[in-house]
């Protein structure tokens, strides 16, 4: 089963997720999502895999761009997704995808069990 990690090399939690994957012997496709700019449909798919009921659950609400765009006052889910497409920095990371399930690897202690299928 393919494993994909949405990775930001500047993030310590994201680097740790890649390291945990490697140490567990799991071959993972590393996607630098800040460069790859996920499409809206891809975000919707992963949102379902994460099991979140709202886009905001997946957003980095402390980012400056979140405040600049006044996203706390936006209730339209499609508009929030559009913001994430336009500004992928808003995506909470690291995202680990395995099969039809995904997690946010925070805390990183949950990653190994997820990779093993526990």
Order of alpha helices (4+ residues) and beta strands (2+ residues): beta-alpha-beta-alpha-alpha-alpha-alpha-beta-beta-alpha
